[in-house]
Amino acid sequence: ARAYERMRQDIPNAKVDENGEIGYLRALAATGEQAKLAPLLDKAIAEGTRHAVAVAQVLRGNLRLAAGDTEGALLDFLRTSEFYKEFKDVRPEALYQAMLCMEKMKNTGAEALKMALRDEFPGNEFTKKLN
């Protein structure tokens, strides 16, 4: 996260590409910097590329889940898993996290998400967590 921030300070007018923006969002999430992360997620969801939106929604879902907002988190995960299926780097986590939320809420739809995760991503790290 610090490296991305230094880069932004050193080159303030430089255009940050999608990978740089996503990397920064993920770095902030990994370091637990919610105060910086939350507004950037909202901006990415409103203005970002489809891939950035998918990543941002999963990260926001994780924040909501950590804050105890299971229903809000579920909506972010389901939106991502259904509307951004083309992003194979994001969809497995969205499916897995949505399944966990549904299980927590005693929703029978969790089993369908588990099956989708197993069928579509048999070797993925999130699929391995199912076993």
N, CA, C and O atoms as CSV, one atom per row, in Angstrom:
chain,resi,resn,atom,element,x,y,z
A,1,ALA,N,N,0.833,-1.190,0.000
A,1,ALA,CA,C,0.000,0.000,0.000
A,1,ALA,C,C,0.875,1.250,0.000
A,1,ALA,O,O,0.592,2.217,-0.707
A,2,ARG,N,N,1.937,1.220,0.797
A,2,ARG,CA,C,2.836,2.390,0.864
A,2,ARG,C,C,3.514,2.647,-0.484
A,2,ARG,O,O,3.677,3.795,-0.897
A,3,ALA,N,N,3.903,1.573,-1.158
A,3,ALA,CA,C,4.560,1.735,-2.458
A,3,ALA,C,C,3.627,2.403,-3.461
A,3,ALA,O,O,4.052,3.281,-4.212
A,4,TYR,N,N,2.361,1.997,-3.481
A,4,TYR,CA,C,1.392,2.631,-4.381
A,4,TYR,C,C,1.202,4.097,-4.016
A,4,TYR,O,O,1.099,4.947,-4.900
A,5,GLU,N,N,1.156,4.398,-2.730
A,5,GLU,CA,C,0.973,5.786,-2.297
A,5,GLU,C,C,2.181,6.639,-2.662
A,5,GLU,O,O,2.018,7.777,-3.100
A,6,ARG,N,N,3.401,6.105,-2.490
A,6,ARG,CA,C,4.606,6.851,-2.874
A,6,ARG,C,C,4.613,7.122,-4.373
A,6,ARG,O,O,4.964,8.218,-4.812
A,7,MET,N,N,4.225,6.120,-5.154
A,7,MET,CA,C,4.180,6.296,-6.597
A,7,MET,C,C,3.205,7.415,-6.963
A,7,MET,O,O,3.495,8.238,-7.831
A,8,ARG,N,N,2.059,7.440,-6.304
A,8,ARG,CA,C,1.063,8.473,-6.584
A,8,ARG,C,C,1.570,9.856,-6.188
A,8,ARG,O,O,1.270,10.845,-6.857
A,9,GLN,N,N,2.336,9.925,-5.105
A,9,GLN,CA,C,2.897,11.206,-4.672
A,9,GLN,C,C,4.016,11.662,-5.600
A,9,GLN,O,O,4.107,12.841,-5.942
A,10,ASP,N,N,4.863,10.728,-6.004
A,10,ASP,CA,C,5.999,11.064,-6.861
A,10,ASP,C,C,5.567,11.501,-8.248
A,10,ASP,O,O,6.210,12.351,-8.865
A,11,ILE,N,N,4.492,10.929,-8.735
A,11,ILE,CA,C,4.005,11.248,-10.081
A,11,ILE,C,C,2.513,11.585,-9.971
A,11,ILE,O,O,1.672,10.779,-10.368
A,12,PRO,N,N,2.176,12.765,-9.437
A,12,PRO,CA,C,0.774,13.069,-9.139
A,12,PRO,C,C,-0.162,13.105,-10.348
A,12,PRO,O,O,-1.350,12.817,-10.203
A,13,ASN,N,N,0.331,13.447,-11.515
A,13,ASN,CA,C,-0.544,13.542,-12.689
A,13,ASN,C,C,-0.507,12.300,-13.568
A,13,ASN,O,O,-1.132,12.263,-14.628
A,14,ALA,N,N,0.213,11.302,-13.131
A,14,ALA,CA,C,0.313,10.078,-13.929
A,14,ALA,C,C,-1.016,9.337,-13.917
A,14,ALA,O,O,-1.699,9.264,-12.895
A,15,LYS,N,N,-1.358,8.802,-15.047
A,15,LYS,CA,C,-2.587,8.013,-15.146
A,15,LYS,C,C,-2.304,6.626,-14.572
A,15,LYS,O,O,-1.371,5.947,-15.000
A,16,VAL,N,N,-3.110,6.216,-13.611
A,16,VAL,CA,C,-2.952,4.898,-13.006
A,16,VAL,C,C,-3.790,3.916,-13.811
A,16,VAL,O,O,-4.985,4.129,-14.012
A,17,ASP,N,N,-3.162,2.846,-14.268
A,17,ASP,CA,C,-3.906,1.867,-15.054
A,17,ASP,C,C,-4.752,0.982,-14.140
A,17,ASP,O,O,-4.637,1.036,-12.916
A,18,GLU,N,N,-5.589,0.182,-14.753
A,18,GLU,CA,C,-6.511,-0.688,-14.009
A,18,GLU,C,C,-5.778,-1.607,-13.049
A,18,GLU,O,O,-6.199,-1.763,-11.903
A,19,ASN,N,N,-4.691,-2.215,-13.495
A,19,ASN,CA,C,-3.946,-3.131,-12.633
A,19,ASN,C,C,-3.353,-2.414,-11.428
A,19,ASN,O,O,-3.333,-2.960,-10.325
A,20,GLY,N,N,-2.875,-1.206,-11.635
A,20,GLY,CA,C,-2.338,-0.425,-10.530
A,20,GLY,C,C,-3.413,-0.058,-9.527
A,20,GLY,O,O,-3.185,-0.111,-8.318
A,21,GLU,N,N,-4.570,0.311,-10.017
A,21,GLU,CA,C,-5.681,0.674,-9.130
A,21,GLU,C,C,-6.167,-0.545,-8.338
A,21,GLU,O,O,-6.383,-0.463,-7.129
A,22,ILE,N,N,-6.333,-1.652,-9.022
A,22,ILE,CA,C,-6.772,-2.881,-8.350
A,22,ILE,C,C,-5.721,-3.338,-7.339
A,22,ILE,O,O,-6.061,-3.768,-6.236
A,23,GLY,N,N,-4.465,-3.245,-7.712
A,23,GLY,CA,C,-3.394,-3.611,-6.791
A,23,GLY,C,C,-3.419,-2.764,-5.537
A,23,GLY,O,O,-3.222,-3.277,-4.436
A,24,TYR,N,N,-3.658,-1.479,-5.689
A,24,TYR,CA,C,-3.731,-0.575,-4.545
A,24,TYR,C,C,-4.919,-0.931,-3.653
A,24,TYR,O,O,-4.784,-0.967,-2.430
A,25,LEU,N,N,-6.068,-1.192,-4.248
A,25,LEU,CA,C,-7.252,-1.569,-3.465
A,25,LEU,C,C,-6.979,-2.852,-2.677
A,25,LEU,O,O,-7.295,-2.936,-1.490
A,26,ARG,N,N,-6.401,-3.834,-3.334
A,26,ARG,CA,C,-6.104,-5.102,-2.660
A,26,ARG,C,C,-5.064,-4.922,-1.557
A,26,ARG,O,O,-5.149,-5.560,-0.508
A,27,ALA,N,N,-4.087,-4.056,-1.796
A,27,ALA,CA,C,-3.061,-3.801,-0.779
A,27,ALA,C,C,-3.679,-3.127,0.445
A,27,ALA,O,O,-3.354,-3.481,1.578
A,28,LEU,N,N,-4.559,-2.168,0.224
A,28,LEU,CA,C,-5.236,-1.516,1.355
A,28,LEU,C,C,-6.081,-2.517,2.134
A,28,LEU,O,O,-6.114,-2.489,3.364
A,29,ALA,N,N,-6.759,-3.396,1.416
A,29,ALA,CA,C,-7.572,-4.421,2.092
A,29,ALA,C,C,-6.685,-5.357,2.903
A,29,ALA,O,O,-7.027,-5.710,4.032
A,30,ALA,N,N,-5.563,-5.755,2.346
A,30,ALA,CA,C,-4.665,-6.690,3.026
A,30,ALA,C,C,-4.038,-6.083,4.273
A,30,ALA,O,O,-3.725,-6.793,5.229
A,31,THR,N,N,-3.857,-4.769,4.260
A,31,THR,CA,C,-3.251,-4.100,5.414
A,31,THR,C,C,-4.292,-3.557,6.383
A,31,THR,O,O,-3.943,-2.936,7.387
A,32,GLY,N,N,-5.579,-3.789,6.086
A,32,GLY,CA,C,-6.647,-3.401,7.006
A,32,GLY,C,C,-6.908,-1.912,7.081
A,32,GLY,O,O,-7.374,-1.416,8.107
A,33,GLU,N,N,-6.619,-1.203,6.027
A,33,GLU,CA,C,-6.798,0.253,6.035
A,33,GLU,C,C,-8.180,0.636,5.507
A,33,GLU,O,O,-8.307,1.233,4.438
A,34,GLN,N,N,-9.212,0.283,6.274
A,34,GLN,CA,C,-10.592,0.500,5.858
A,34,GLN,C,C,-10.934,1.967,5.623
A,34,GLN,O,O,-11.703,2.276,4.713
A,35,ALA,N,N,-10.381,2.874,6.422
A,35,ALA,CA,C,-10.711,4.295,6.268
A,35,ALA,C,C,-10.299,4.815,4.894
A,35,ALA,O,O,-11.011,5.623,4.298
A,36,LYS,N,N,-9.165,4.360,4.396
A,36,LYS,CA,C,-8.727,4.759,3.056
A,36,LYS,C,C,-9.454,3.951,1.990
A,36,LYS,O,O,-9.770,4.462,0.915
A,37,LEU,N,N,-9.714,2.698,2.296
A,37,LEU,CA,C,-10.257,1.772,1.306
A,37,LEU,C,C,-11.708,2.050,0.941
A,37,LEU,O,O,-12.054,2.071,-0.240
A,38,ALA,N,N,-12.549,2.260,1.927
A,38,ALA,CA,C,-13.996,2.375,1.680
A,38,ALA,C,C,-14.354,3.408,0.613
A,38,ALA,O,O,-15.099,3.071,-0.307
A,39,PRO,N,N,-13.863,4.652,0.685
A,39,PRO,CA,C,-14.237,5.610,-0.364
A,39,PRO,C,C,-13.679,5.255,-1.738
A,39,PRO,O,O,-14.299,5.547,-2.760
A,40,LEU,N,N,-12.500,4.621,-1.759
A,40,LEU,CA,C,-11.930,4.211,-3.043
A,40,LEU,C,C,-12.729,3.079,-3.681
A,40,LEU,O,O,-12.845,3.004,-4.904
A,41,LEU,N,N,-13.280,2.196,-2.842
A,41,LEU,CA,C,-14.135,1.126,-3.371
A,41,LEU,C,C,-15.386,1.715,-3.990
A,41,LEU,O,O,-15.785,1.319,-5.085
A,42,ASP,N,N,-16.007,2.658,-3.299
A,42,ASP,CA,C,-17.205,3.299,-3.841
A,42,ASP,C,C,-16.913,3.975,-5.177
A,42,ASP,O,O,-17.713,3.902,-6.110
A,43,LYS,N,N,-15.749,4.639,-5.258
A,43,LYS,CA,C,-15.370,5.303,-6.504
A,43,LYS,C,C,-15.130,4.282,-7.613
A,43,LYS,O,O,-15.579,4.473,-8.743
A,44,ALA,N,N,-14.428,3.206,-7.293
A,44,ALA,CA,C,-14.157,2.167,-8.294
A,44,ALA,C,C,-15.456,1.539,-8.792
A,44,ALA,O,O,-15.594,1.257,-9.982
A,45,ILE,N,N,-16.401,1.320,-7.889
A,45,ILE,CA,C,-17.684,0.729,-8.274
A,45,ILE,C,C,-18.470,1.687,-9.167
A,45,ILE,O,O,-19.141,1.252,-10.104
A,46,ALA,N,N,-18.392,2.964,-8.888
A,46,ALA,CA,C,-19.138,3.956,-9.673
A,46,ALA,C,C,-18.476,4.282,-11.007
A,46,ALA,O,O,-19.167,4.546,-11.991
A,47,GLU,N,N,-17.137,4.267,-11.052
A,47,GLU,CA,C,-16.446,4.796,-12.230
A,47,GLU,C,C,-15.472,3.828,-12.901
A,47,GLU,O,O,-14.973,4.114,-13.989
A,48,GLY,N,N,-15.197,2.693,-12.270
A,48,GLY,CA,C,-14.145,1.813,-12.770
A,48,GLY,C,C,-14.548,0.960,-13.955
A,48,GLY,O,O,-15.704,0.942,-14.378
A,49,THR,N,N,-13.563,0.258,-14.472
A,49,THR,CA,C,-13.809,-0.716,-15.529
A,49,THR,C,C,-14.624,-1.868,-14.937
A,49,THR,O,O,-14.771,-1.958,-13.718
A,50,ARG,N,N,-15.141,-2.725,-15.767
A,50,ARG,CA,C,-15.920,-3.869,-15.268
A,50,ARG,C,C,-15.082,-4.731,-14.319
A,50,ARG,O,O,-15.586,-5.191,-13.295
A,51,HIS,N,N,-13.836,-4.946,-14.648
A,51,HIS,CA,C,-12.976,-5.753,-13.789
A,51,HIS,C,C,-12.755,-5.063,-12.442
A,51,HIS,O,O,-12.826,-5.706,-11.394
A,52,ALA,N,N,-12.490,-3.764,-12.469
A,52,ALA,CA,C,-12.292,-3.016,-11.222
A,52,ALA,C,C,-13.554,-3.044,-10.368
A,52,ALA,O,O,-13.476,-3.142,-9.143
A,53,VAL,N,N,-14.713,-2.958,-11.011
A,53,VAL,CA,C,-15.981,-3.020,-10.271
A,53,VAL,C,C,-16.125,-4.379,-9.598
A,53,VAL,O,O,-16.501,-4.456,-8.429
A,54,ALA,N,N,-15.833,-5.436,-10.318
A,54,ALA,CA,C,-15.950,-6.789,-9.750
A,54,ALA,C,C,-15.046,-6.943,-8.530
A,54,ALA,O,O,-15.484,-7.435,-7.491
A,55,VAL,N,N,-13.802,-6.530,-8.651
A,55,VAL,CA,C,-12.861,-6.626,-7.532
A,55,VAL,C,C,-13.339,-5.767,-6.366
A,55,VAL,O,O,-13.340,-6.217,-5.220
A,56,ALA,N,N,-13.744,-4.538,-6.656
A,56,ALA,CA,C,-14.168,-3.610,-5.605
A,56,ALA,C,C,-15.398,-4.128,-4.861
A,56,ALA,O,O,-15.494,-3.977,-3.643
A,57,GLN,N,N,-16.329,-4.732,-5.580
A,57,GLN,CA,C,-17.526,-5.265,-4.914
A,57,GLN,C,C,-17.177,-6.406,-3.964
A,57,GLN,O,O,-17.754,-6.506,-2.881
A,58,VAL,N,N,-16.244,-7.264,-4.356
A,58,VAL,CA,C,-15.833,-8.353,-3.466
A,58,VAL,C,C,-15.121,-7.779,-2.241
A,58,VAL,O,O,-15.374,-8.208,-1.115
A,59,LEU,N,N,-14.243,-6.822,-2.460
A,59,LEU,CA,C,-13.551,-6.209,-1.325
A,59,LEU,C,C,-14.535,-5.501,-0.390
A,59,LEU,O,O,-14.410,-5.581,0.832
A,60,ARG,N,N,-15.515,-4.808,-0.977
A,60,ARG,CA,C,-16.529,-4.146,-0.143
A,60,ARG,C,C,-17.367,-5.179,0.601
A,60,ARG,O,O,-17.724,-4.974,1.761
A,61,GLY,N,N,-17.679,-6.285,-0.061
A,61,GLY,CA,C,-18.405,-7.356,0.609
A,61,GLY,C,C,-17.631,-7.891,1.794
A,61,GLY,O,O,-18.207,-8.157,2.849
A,62,ASN,N,N,-16.325,-8.052,1.627
A,62,ASN,CA,C,-15.487,-8.517,2.733
A,62,ASN,C,C,-15.492,-7.525,3.896
A,62,ASN,O,O,-15.536,-7.924,5.060
A,63,LEU,N,N,-15.446,-6.232,3.575
A,63,LEU,CA,C,-15.520,-5.209,4.628
A,63,LEU,C,C,-16.853,-5.279,5.361
A,63,LEU,O,O,-16.904,-5.228,6.590
A,64,ARG,N,N,-17.924,-5.396,4.594
A,64,ARG,CA,C,-19.255,-5.473,5.202
A,64,ARG,C,C,-19.387,-6.720,6.082
A,64,ARG,O,O,-19.954,-6.665,7.173
A,65,LEU,N,N,-18.867,-7.817,5.602
A,65,LEU,CA,C,-18.930,-9.057,6.371
A,65,LEU,C,C,-18.167,-8.917,7.689
A,65,LEU,O,O,-18.644,-9.344,8.741
A,66,ALA,N,N,-16.996,-8.322,7.622
A,66,ALA,CA,C,-16.191,-8.108,8.831
A,66,ALA,C,C,-16.897,-7.185,9.821
A,66,ALA,O,O,-16.695,-7.290,11.031
A,67,ALA,N,N,-17.726,-6.281,9.300
A,67,ALA,CA,C,-18.461,-5.349,10.161
A,67,ALA,C,C,-19.773,-5.935,10.661
A,67,ALA,O,O,-20.504,-5.281,11.405
A,68,GLY,N,N,-20.076,-7.172,10.254
A,68,GLY,CA,C,-21.296,-7.828,10.713
A,68,GLY,C,C,-22.503,-7.639,9.814
A,68,GLY,O,O,-23.607,-8.055,10.166
A,69,ASP,N,N,-22.311,-7.018,8.659
A,69,ASP,CA,C,-23.414,-6.794,7.719
A,69,ASP,C,C,-23.455,-7.941,6.703
A,69,ASP,O,O,-23.047,-7.782,5.552
A,70,THR,N,N,-23.948,-9.081,7.146
A,70,THR,CA,C,-23.973,-10.278,6.297
A,70,THR,C,C,-24.851,-10.074,5.074
A,70,THR,O,O,-24.483,-10.487,3.974
A,71,GLU,N,N,-25.991,-9.451,5.247
A,71,GLU,CA,C,-26.909,-9.245,4.120
A,71,GLU,C,C,-26.307,-8.310,3.071
A,71,GLU,O,O,-26.394,-8.588,1.875
A,72,GLY,N,N,-25.698,-7.208,3.506
A,72,GLY,CA,C,-25.052,-6.285,2.561
A,72,GLY,C,C,-23.895,-6.951,1.845
A,72,GLY,O,O,-23.702,-6.761,0.644
A,73,ALA,N,N,-23.119,-7.741,2.594
A,73,ALA,CA,C,-22.000,-8.467,1.995
A,73,ALA,C,C,-22.509,-9.458,0.950
A,73,ALA,O,O,-21.957,-9.559,-0.146
A,74,LEU,N,N,-23.560,-10.182,1.300
A,74,LEU,CA,C,-24.134,-11.154,0.375
A,74,LEU,C,C,-24.529,-10.492,-0.937
A,74,LEU,O,O,-24.279,-11.043,-2.009
A,75,LEU,N,N,-25.137,-9.327,-0.864
A,75,LEU,CA,C,-25.540,-8.620,-2.088
A,75,LEU,C,C,-24.333,-8.289,-2.954
A,75,LEU,O,O,-24.382,-8.452,-4.174
A,76,ASP,N,N,-23.256,-7.830,-2.340
A,76,ASP,CA,C,-22.047,-7.540,-3.130
A,76,ASP,C,C,-21.493,-8.795,-3.777
A,76,ASP,O,O,-21.133,-8.785,-4.954
A,77,PHE,N,N,-21.424,-9.881,-3.011
A,77,PHE,CA,C,-20.878,-11.130,-3.554
A,77,PHE,C,C,-21.769,-11.693,-4.663
A,77,PHE,O,O,-21.266,-12.147,-5.690
A,78,LEU,N,N,-23.082,-11.664,-4.461
A,78,LEU,CA,C,-23.988,-12.181,-5.497
A,78,LEU,C,C,-23.948,-11.329,-6.757
A,78,LEU,O,O,-23.946,-11.862,-7.867
A,79,ARG,N,N,-23.918,-10.016,-6.596
A,79,ARG,CA,C,-23.821,-9.131,-7.766
A,79,ARG,C,C,-22.590,-9.499,-8.589
A,79,ARG,O,O,-22.656,-9.629,-9.811
A,80,THR,N,N,-21.486,-9.660,-7.903
A,80,THR,CA,C,-20.238,-9.968,-8.604
A,80,THR,C,C,-20.306,-11.336,-9.274
A,80,THR,O,O,-19.933,-11.484,-10.438
A,81,SER,N,N,-20.782,-12.328,-8.539
A,81,SER,CA,C,-20.794,-13.688,-9.102
A,81,SER,C,C,-21.754,-13.820,-10.282
A,81,SER,O,O,-21.541,-14.659,-11.157
A,82,GLU,N,N,-22.791,-13.015,-10.318
A,82,GLU,CA,C,-23.777,-13.123,-11.401
A,82,GLU,C,C,-23.525,-12.177,-12.570
A,82,GLU,O,O,-23.716,-12.561,-13.724
A,83,PHE,N,N,-23.098,-10.947,-12.290
A,83,PHE,CA,C,-22.965,-9.951,-13.359
A,83,PHE,C,C,-21.555,-9.832,-13.926
A,83,PHE,O,O,-21.350,-9.164,-14.939
A,84,TYR,N,N,-20.588,-10.471,-13.285
A,84,TYR,CA,C,-19.202,-10.362,-13.736
A,84,TYR,C,C,-18.570,-11.747,-13.860
A,84,TYR,O,O,-17.438,-11.966,-13.430
A,85,LYS,N,N,-19.304,-12.658,-14.443
A,85,LYS,CA,C,-18.856,-14.050,-14.567
A,85,LYS,C,C,-17.576,-14.207,-15.376
A,85,LYS,O,O,-16.849,-15.186,-15.205
A,86,GLU,N,N,-17.299,-13.261,-16.245
A,86,GLU,CA,C,-16.130,-13.387,-17.116
A,86,GLU,C,C,-14.805,-13.230,-16.369
A,86,GLU,O,O,-13.754,-13.563,-16.916
A,87,PHE,N,N,-14.834,-12.739,-15.153
A,87,PHE,CA,C,-13.595,-12.500,-14.412
A,87,PHE,C,C,-13.289,-13.683,-13.498
A,87,PHE,O,O,-13.697,-13.736,-12.338
A,88,LYS,N,N,-12.558,-14.616,-14.072
A,88,LYS,CA,C,-12.254,-15.874,-13.377
A,88,LYS,C,C,-11.318,-15.678,-12.190
A,88,LYS,O,O,-11.164,-16.586,-11.374
A,89,ASP,N,N,-10.695,-14.519,-12.081
A,89,ASP,CA,C,-9.852,-14.236,-10.925
A,89,ASP,C,C,-10.671,-13.689,-9.752
A,89,ASP,O,O,-10.162,-13.591,-8.635
A,90,VAL,N,N,-11.922,-13.337,-9.998
A,90,VAL,CA,C,-12.770,-12.720,-8.965
A,90,VAL,C,C,-13.957,-13.613,-8.605
A,90,VAL,O,O,-14.338,-13.705,-7.438
A,91,ARG,N,N,-14.529,-14.258,-9.595
A,91,ARG,CA,C,-15.754,-15.043,-9.386
A,91,ARG,C,C,-15.632,-16.141,-8.320
A,91,ARG,O,O,-16.572,-16.314,-7.544
A,92,PRO,N,N,-14.534,-16.884,-8.244
A,92,PRO,CA,C,-14.477,-17.930,-7.208
A,92,PRO,C,C,-14.638,-17.379,-5.795
A,92,PRO,O,O,-15.363,-17.956,-4.985
A,93,GLU,N,N,-13.973,-16.277,-5.495
A,93,GLU,CA,C,-14.108,-15.697,-4.159
A,93,GLU,C,C,-15.525,-15.195,-3.931
A,93,GLU,O,O,-16.075,-15.350,-2.840
A,94,ALA,N,N,-16.118,-14.593,-4.959
A,94,ALA,CA,C,-17.488,-14.104,-4.820
A,94,ALA,C,C,-18.448,-15.259,-4.534
A,94,ALA,O,O,-19.312,-15.146,-3.665
A,95,LEU,N,N,-18.302,-16.360,-5.256
A,95,LEU,CA,C,-19.149,-17.531,-5.021
A,95,LEU,C,C,-18.944,-18.092,-3.613
A,95,LEU,O,O,-19.907,-18.391,-2.907
A,96,TYR,N,N,-17.696,-18.230,-3.221
A,96,TYR,CA,C,-17.369,-18.796,-1.914
A,96,TYR,C,C,-17.920,-17.928,-0.778
A,96,TYR,O,O,-18.555,-18.428,0.150
A,97,GLN,N,N,-17.668,-16.639,-0.869
A,97,GLN,CA,C,-18.124,-15.737,0.192
A,97,GLN,C,C,-19.659,-15.656,0.227
A,97,GLN,O,O,-20.256,-15.599,1.301
A,98,ALA,N,N,-20.282,-15.651,-0.943
A,98,ALA,CA,C,-21.756,-15.658,-0.975
A,98,ALA,C,C,-22.292,-16.926,-0.337
A,98,ALA,O,O,-23.274,-16.886,0.403
A,99,MET,N,N,-21.648,-18.055,-0.622
A,99,MET,CA,C,-22.067,-19.325,-0.027
A,99,MET,C,C,-21.961,-19.267,1.493
A,99,MET,O,O,-22.875,-19.701,2.195
A,100,LEU,N,N,-20.850,-18.734,2.008
A,100,LEU,CA,C,-20.685,-18.623,3.457
A,100,LEU,C,C,-21.762,-17.733,4.079
A,100,LEU,O,O,-22.304,-18.046,5.139
A,101,CYS,N,N,-22.061,-16.626,3.409
A,101,CYS,CA,C,-23.118,-15.732,3.908
A,101,CYS,C,C,-24.460,-16.454,3.939
A,101,CYS,O,O,-25.203,-16.360,4.916
A,102,MET,N,N,-24.764,-17.174,2.865
A,102,MET,CA,C,-26.037,-17.893,2.804
A,102,MET,C,C,-26.108,-18.976,3.879
A,102,MET,O,O,-27.151,-19.164,4.505
A,103,GLU,N,N,-25.008,-19.684,4.092
A,103,GLU,CA,C,-24.995,-20.695,5.152
A,103,GLU,C,C,-25.249,-20.043,6.510
A,103,GLU,O,O,-25.998,-20.572,7.331
A,104,LYS,N,N,-24.629,-18.906,6.733
A,104,LYS,CA,C,-24.800,-18.187,8.000
A,104,LYS,C,C,-26.249,-17.753,8.182
A,104,LYS,O,O,-26.767,-17.728,9.298
A,105,MET,N,N,-26.898,-17.411,7.065
A,105,MET,CA,C,-28.287,-16.955,7.104
A,105,MET,C,C,-29.271,-18.122,6.992
A,105,MET,O,O,-30.481,-17.909,6.925
A,106,LYS,N,N,-28.757,-19.349,6.972
A,106,LYS,CA,C,-29.578,-20.559,6.846
A,106,LYS,C,C,-30.385,-20.573,5.549
A,106,LYS,O,O,-31.524,-21.038,5.517
A,107,ASN,N,N,-29.780,-20.060,4.486
A,107,ASN,CA,C,-30.418,-20.000,3.178
A,107,ASN,C,C,-30.019,-21.248,2.392
A,107,ASN,O,O,-28.831,-21.539,2.251
A,108,THR,N,N,-30.993,-21.974,1.889
A,108,THR,CA,C,-30.724,-23.219,1.171
A,108,THR,C,C,-30.022,-23.005,-0.170
A,108,THR,O,O,-29.538,-23.968,-0.764
A,109,GLY,N,N,-29.959,-21.785,-0.651
A,109,GLY,CA,C,-29.270,-21.494,-1.904
A,109,GLY,C,C,-27.764,-21.672,-1.817
A,109,GLY,O,O,-27.078,-21.667,-2.839
A,110,ALA,N,N,-27.251,-21.828,-0.620
A,110,ALA,CA,C,-25.811,-22.002,-0.439
A,110,ALA,C,C,-25.298,-23.236,-1.180
A,110,ALA,O,O,-24.196,-23.215,-1.727
A,111,GLU,N,N,-26.067,-24.280,-1.199
A,111,GLU,CA,C,-25.646,-25.522,-1.851
A,111,GLU,C,C,-25.443,-25.326,-3.350
A,111,GLU,O,O,-24.510,-25.891,-3.921
A,112,ALA,N,N,-26.286,-24.546,-3.990
A,112,ALA,CA,C,-26.138,-24.285,-5.430
A,112,ALA,C,C,-24.850,-23.519,-5.713
A,112,ALA,O,O,-24.183,-23.774,-6.715
A,113,LEU,N,N,-24.501,-22.587,-4.840
A,113,LEU,CA,C,-23.263,-21.834,-5.015
A,113,LEU,C,C,-22.055,-22.741,-4.821
A,113,LEU,O,O,-21.062,-22.628,-5.540
A,114,LYS,N,N,-22.143,-23.630,-3.859
A,114,LYS,CA,C,-21.064,-24.586,-3.607
A,114,LYS,C,C,-20.857,-25.477,-4.836
A,114,LYS,O,O,-19.721,-25.740,-5.232
A,115,MET,N,N,-21.945,-25.933,-5.428
A,115,MET,CA,C,-21.855,-26.773,-6.624
A,115,MET,C,C,-21.261,-25.997,-7.791
A,115,MET,O,O,-20.436,-26.530,-8.532
A,116,ALA,N,N,-21.673,-24.742,-7.962
A,116,ALA,CA,C,-21.131,-23.915,-9.044
A,116,ALA,C,C,-19.632,-23.718,-8.872
A,116,ALA,O,O,-18.873,-23.787,-9.840
A,117,LEU,N,N,-19.214,-23.476,-7.648
A,117,LEU,CA,C,-17.795,-23.293,-7.373
A,117,LEU,C,C,-17.018,-24.564,-7.699
A,117,LEU,O,O,-15.965,-24.496,-8.333
A,118,ARG,N,N,-17.515,-25.701,-7.281
A,118,ARG,CA,C,-16.848,-26.980,-7.567
A,118,ARG,C,C,-16.801,-27.275,-9.066
A,118,ARG,O,O,-15.777,-27.713,-9.590
A,119,ASP,N,N,-17.930,-27.030,-9.755
A,119,ASP,CA,C,-18.013,-27.345,-11.181
A,119,ASP,C,C,-17.137,-26.425,-12.037
A,119,ASP,O,O,-16.453,-26.886,-12.950
A,120,GLU,N,N,-17.164,-25.135,-11.737
A,120,GLU,CA,C,-16.471,-24.152,-12.576
A,120,GLU,C,C,-14.992,-23.980,-12.236
A,120,GLU,O,O,-14.189,-23.648,-13.108
A,121,PHE,N,N,-14.633,-24.203,-10.977
A,121,PHE,CA,C,-13.275,-23.913,-10.533
A,121,PHE,C,C,-12.720,-25.045,-9.665
A,121,PHE,O,O,-12.424,-24.831,-8.490
A,122,PRO,N,N,-12.579,-26.237,-10.229
A,122,PRO,CA,C,-12.191,-27.398,-9.427
A,122,PRO,C,C,-10.850,-27.274,-8.711
A,122,PRO,O,O,-10.698,-27.841,-7.630
A,123,GLY,N,N,-9.886,-26.570,-9.256
A,123,GLY,CA,C,-8.579,-26.480,-8.625
A,123,GLY,C,C,-8.322,-25.184,-7.885
A,123,GLY,O,O,-7.216,-24.963,-7.393
A,124,ASN,N,N,-9.313,-24.332,-7.799
A,124,ASN,CA,C,-9.134,-23.011,-7.204
A,124,ASN,C,C,-8.952,-23.080,-5.687
A,124,ASN,O,O,-9.434,-24.005,-5.034
A,125,GLU,N,N,-8.255,-22.095,-5.142
A,125,GLU,CA,C,-8.014,-22.049,-3.693
A,125,GLU,C,C,-9.308,-21.984,-2.896
A,125,GLU,O,O,-9.374,-22.527,-1.794
A,126,PHE,N,N,-10.338,-21.333,-3.427
A,126,PHE,CA,C,-11.608,-21.239,-2.701
A,126,PHE,C,C,-12.377,-22.568,-2.755
A,126,PHE,O,O,-13.081,-22.926,-1.811
A,127,THR,N,N,-12.232,-23.280,-3.857
A,127,THR,CA,C,-12.847,-24.601,-3.945
A,127,THR,C,C,-12.189,-25.553,-2.954
A,127,THR,O,O,-12.870,-26.369,-2.332
A,128,LYS,N,N,-10.901,-25.459,-2.806
A,128,LYS,CA,C,-10.172,-26.303,-1.860
A,128,LYS,C,C,-10.625,-26.063,-0.429
A,128,LYS,O,O,-10.540,-26.967,0.402
A,129,LYS,N,N,-11.095,-24.886,-0.130
A,129,LYS,CA,C,-11.589,-24.576,1.227
A,129,LYS,C,C,-12.887,-25.299,1.538
A,129,LYS,O,O,-13.272,-25.408,2.702
A,130,LEU,N,N,-13.560,-25.791,0.518
A,130,LEU,CA,C,-14.826,-26.502,0.719
A,130,LEU,C,C,-14.603,-27.873,1.324
A,130,LEU,O,O,-15.485,-28.385,2.014
A,131,ASN,N,N,-13.478,-28.471,1.094
A,131,ASN,CA,C,-13.199,-29.849,1.523
A,131,ASN,C,C,-12.690,-29.927,2.940
A,131,ASN,O,O,-12.413,-31.018,3.438
